[in-house]
Amino acid sequence: MTDIVQEERALNRYREVVAAAGGMENHILDKSALYQRLLAGKRPLVLPPPLNHSYPWYSAVESDSPVSIAFGPTEWAPDWSTHHGVAICQDIWTRLEGDIDSDLTVTFRGWDAMGFVWRVWQVDEHASDATATLCCWHRNDIKRLTTPEQVEAECRWRVERDAAWVSAAGKMNDEELKTAILESDQGVKTRDRFAEAMANQRVSHVRSIAEERAGAGLPPDLTPEEVESKIAADMASLLGDTWFVRDGQLYHRTWQIQRISPASLSPEHYLEPAG
């Protein structure tokens, strides 16, 4: 089958499926998940899948394994809508049982009639295996932070870098400070527009710290106690609400969703593919 014939058949089937569902065609076919699915020879689902941030979420329906989600579920009950439920990845699901803060079961409109149930729950991932990443900037040989020691080293590097530039700021004008930042090991290695913008941002940041200290009657040089306090605050900010240390190990708390009923999909859950 030639590519043109395959594309034609996929397009015709795409239009049939969309029309049968009462939907609107996406005139930018490269952005249509359904069209791309048909073009790849896959069968369309019998119903539109839930959405994940406005994009069809096929893996939530088809995967037999847990699927990671960036944010946990939240209650959805606005005054202006009668469609209440649980918001997951910006689509509204129906809660069946459980605690929305930790572990619950849900279903989705249309799919509930076929007995579909999903479990949504919190899970703690070790940083080395986490789906999220804490990027490392203080060492070129490390791509991601995976230990509490690396997190502390990252924050110490950031605070001590800022402290050094705040101390130097009183002896330089903005252009000299920017040049020094660009030429230092703590700056950006390439002199392009992005590097210039980042250096300008760094200069503004350093100046604001220096001015704040001067306004408070403090010397430009941070004391060791101030440095340690800022490192602790920077670590708390970097870890936020989803990263934490337990038994000397770094973990990321995330959410997963998994179809638990039916145990597997069967032909009844699909429509015919492109001809």
N, C-alpha and C positions, 0 to 999 in steps of 0.2 A: 504494500500500500504506500503510495507516495505521500509526502508530507502534506501536500495540498489537499488530497482526499481525506487524510486523517483529520486535518484541521476543519474541513467542511463538516465532516460527520460529528466531530466534537461540538462544533458551533450549533448545528441543528439540534443535537441532543440537549445541549445547554439551554437553548431557547424553549424546548419542550418542558424540561424540568422546571425552569423558572416560571413559565406560564401556568403549569399545573399547580404550583405552590402559591400562585397569585402574587408573585414578586415582580421586581423591576430588574431589567437587564443592566449589567454593568457594561457600559460602552467602552471601557478601557479593559479589554480582555486579559491583559497581562496582570491586572490586579484582581481578577476573579478567581477565587480559590476553586469554585466549582468547575469553571471552564478548564483550568489547569489540571484539575483532577481527571476530568474526562479525556483531556488531551494525552494524559499519561496512561490511559487505558483502564483507569479505576472506575468502579461503579459508584454512582451517587447514592447517598443515604436515602432511606425512604421518607425521612423528614429533614428539614434544615437542622443542622446541629446548633447547640448553644453558641453564643458569641464570646470571644475573648478579646476585649477592647475593640469591639466592632468587627472583628475578623472571625470567620467561621472556625469553630474549635473542633475539628475532626478528631484530634487525639483524645479529647475527653470522652468521646463516644466509643472510639474504636480500640483504644489501648487497653490491654489486659493488665498493665502495670501502672503504678502510681505516676501521676503527672504533676510536676511542680508548678505552683502558682506563686506569683510575687507577693500578693497580699492576701490576708485572711478574709473570710466572709464578714459582712456587716448587715445589720437589720436595714430593710428598705420599706418604709411606710410613710411616704410623703403625703401631705394633706391634699395635694393637687391630683393624686392618682389613686385609683382603686386597686391597681396592680401592686400589691404588697408581697413581700417575701424576703429572700436573702440575696443580697448583691454579691456576686462572685465574678471577678474580672469584668465588671460593668454590665453584666446581664443578670436578670432576676430569676432566681430559682425558688422552689417551694421546699421549705424545711419539713422534714418528716419527724425526726427525733434528734435528741442530743443537745449539747451545749455549743452555742455559736462561738464561744471563746476558746474551745479546745478540740472538740470532736463531735461531728453531727452527720446525719444522713439527709440527703436532699434528692429531689427529682426535678424534672424539667417539663414544661408544657408540651403536650403532644407525646413525648417519650414516656410519660407516666402511664398512659393507656396501654403501653406495651410492657409494663412492669420494670422499667428502668429505674434503678436506684444507684446513687453515688455516695461514697463516704468522703468527707472532707475533714482533715485533721492536721494538727500541728506535729512537726517532727523536728528533732534537733540533729543537724548534720555537722560532722566534724569539718573544720575549716578546709582541710585538704581535699574533702570530697564535696564541698558545698556547691550548690548551683549558683549562688551569689559569690562575688569576689571583693575582697579588700585589696586594692591595687597597691603595689610597693613602688615607691619613688626613691627611696634612699639608697637602694642597691640595684645595680644593673643586672646582677645575676639572679635576682628573685623577682618573679612576676606577680606573685600574690602572697599576702600575709597569711600564714597558717598557724602561728604560735603566738602566745601572749608576749613572748620576748621580742618577736618581730614587730608586733604592734607598738610596744613601748619604744623600740629603736626608731620606728617610723616617726612617732610623735616627738621623740627627743630631737631627731634630726630637723623636724619642721620648726620646733620652738627655738632651738639653738641657732638655726639659720636666720629666723626673724630677729632674734636678739642681736646677732652679729651685724645685720644690716641696719637695725635701729641705732646701734652704737655708731656705725659709720655714717649715718644719714646727716649728722650735724656737721660733718667735715666735707660734704659733697653737695653740689646742686643736683637737680633731678636728672639731667643728662649724664652727668658723671656717675651717678648712682645706677642709672639704667645700664650704662656701658659696663660697669663693674659687675652687675648681676649677669649680664649676657656672657661676659668673658669668664665668669667663675664656674667652678664645678657644680655650683648650686643653681645655675641658671639654665637656660635652654641652649642647646648646642648649635643650633642653626640660626642664621640671621635672615629670617623671612618675616612676612607680615604677621604671621601667627606668633612668632617668637617676640617680635616687637610689641605686640599687643599684650602678651603675657608679662613681659618685662615692665611695661607701663603700669599694668595692674599691680605688679609686685611693688613698684615704686610708690603708688598711691597707698597701698596697704601699709608699707613701712612708714611713710610720712604720717599716716593717721595714728599709728601707734606712738610715734615720736611726739606728735603734737598732744596726744592724750596724756602722755607722761609729763610733758612740760607743763601742761595746764594743771596737773595735779601736784606740781612742785617736786616731781621725782627726777632723779638723774637719768640720762639716756641708757646707762648700763643696767640691765636687770640683775638683781641679786640672785645668788644660787637658790634661795628659797622661792623667789618669784619664778624662776625657771622650772623648778620641780612642781610648783603649783600649776603652772600653765601646761606642763606635760600631762599631769593627771587630768586636767580639764579637757585637754585635746583628746586623750584616750577615751574619756567618757563620751565625747561628741562623736568620735570616729566609730565607736562600737554601737552607739544609738540604742534602740530598743530591741534589735534583732540579733546582735552579736553579744556573746557573753563568755566568761571564763568559768570552767568547772573542773575541779581536780587538776588544775594546772594545764588544761587543754582549752583550745579556742573552738567555740561552736557557733553555728548560725541557726537561729530558729526560723523555720519557714513553714509553709503549708503545702499539702498535697491533696489531690483529688483522684479518686479511682472508682471506676464503675464496678459495683459489686453484684448487680443483678441487671441483666442475665450474666451468667458466668462467662459466656462468649457470644459473639455475634453469629448469626446464621443468615442464609439467603433472604429470609423474610425481612431483614433489616435494610435491604438494598433494593434499588431500582435497577433496571437494565442499563448497561453501559452504552457508550456511543456505538452505533451500528457497525 
